[in-house]
Amino acid sequence: MIEVLGLIGLAAALYGFFCLVGAAVATLVLPAGHETRLAWSLPLGIAAVVAPLASLAVVVPAGTAGPLLLVVAALAAGAVLLAVRRRLTRAGLRELAWSAAAGGPAMLVVLIPFVVRGGAGPLDMSAHDSWFWYIPMAHFLQDHTTGQALAAGAWPPTEQVSSLLPIGVRVGFDALDAGVASLLGVTPDRTLVPLLIVVLGACGASAYAVALEALRGRRAWAMLAAFVLAISPLVLPFLESSGPSLVAYCLLPAATWLAWRAVAEASVRFAAASGLLTSALVVAYTEVLPAYLLQMAMIVGAAGLLALLTGRPRWPALGRVARSVAVIAVVAVACSPLAMGRAYDYVDYTRSRASQGQILGPDWGLRLDSYGPLALGSETLFEIRRFPFLSDTKVVLAYVLAGL
C-alpha cells in the first residue's frame, strides 16, 4: 500500500506541476479576454516541457537537461503567476479547477487496480512495448544524447534503441520520463506509470477545454465528454503500451481547435498556442504528422472560404489566414527546432519502409474493418499494411478519414 500511496502522490504532484506551468503559459500567450484560457493549462503545460526537452535531448542527455528544465519551468511559472496575480479572475481560476477535475474521474478509474493489488507495479506491460521500448529508451536518454553511440555489452533492448535513434525516432515522452526519473533519483520504470496516468488525465482536460468552447460553455456536457473520451477504448488501452500515443490524444484536439480559432479569428495569440502544441505533438508522436497536416489543410480551406464569403476586402482576409498559419509553423519549429528536424527524418524513414512492404507484414490492405480504427485514430496510416499499394481512391479516403 505504501507503493500505491507513492504512486498517487507522484501522479498528483506531476498533475499539479503541469497545471502550474500551463496556467502561466496560457496567461502569457492566450488573449486576456479569453474567458476559458486557463482551461487549456494541462495540454499547454505538457507541451511547454516536452517540446524543448526533445530538442535538448539531441545535444544534452535528458537525465541532465530534464531535471534542470523541470525546476526552471516550475520556478518561472510560479514567478509569472505571482506577477500577474491581479489579472487572474475568479472565473479563470474556476475554469482551471474544472479543467483539472475533468481528468480526475479517468485517473481514479485507472488507480483502482493498483489499490486492489496493493502495489504500484505495471499491470501487463511485459506484453506490450514498455519493457521492450519505452523504458529502455528513457534509460538510454538519461545518460546519452540521441546521437550518441552505446557502449558494448549493453542490455539488448537498449542496444536496439541506440541503433534506431539515428533515424529520428520520436523521443518526446521518453525524454520526459528520463528527466522526471533523474530528478527523483530513480529508474524510469518507477516514473512511467505515474506519467501515463497524468497524461491520461490531461486527455480528459484537453477534451473538456475543446468541448467547453464548442458547446458554448455547457460545462456538464463538457465534463461528460472528457470522461467518456479518457476511458474510451480509443484512449485507455494505450495506458500500458504507449505514452507517446496518449500525448498525441491529449495534444491533438487542443492543437486543432486552437488552430481553427487562430485562422478563423486571425488571432496571433491563438496561433502561437497552437504552434506550441503542434511542436510537442510532432516530437512526441511523429506518425500523426501526415494526418495533422491534412487537418490543417481542411481548417485553412474552411477559414479561407469563410474569408472569401464574408471578408471585405477579400485578399486582406485571406492574408490574415495565411499569417495565422505562418505563426503556427514558425512557433512549432522555434519551440523544438532540432527535434522537428528529427521528426522529418523519421517520417521519411517510415515511408521508405512502408514502400518496401515492411510495415507489420504484407497481407493487410484498407478493408472495411480498417475504416473505423483509422477514422477514430487508433491506427495510423503507417499501421495499415500495404498502404503504398492501395488504389488512388483508397489512398484519398484514408487521408480524409485520418484528417477527420
Salt bridges, closest charged atoms under 4 A:
GLU95 OE2 - ARG219 NH2 2.41
GLU213 OE2 - HIS34 NE2 2.72
GLU213 OE1 - ARG261 NH1 2.88
GLU265 OE2 - ARG261 NE 2.84
GLU287 OE1 - ARG170 NE 2.80
ASP363 OD1 - ARG385 NH1 3.02
ASP369 OD2 - ARG367 NH2 3.28
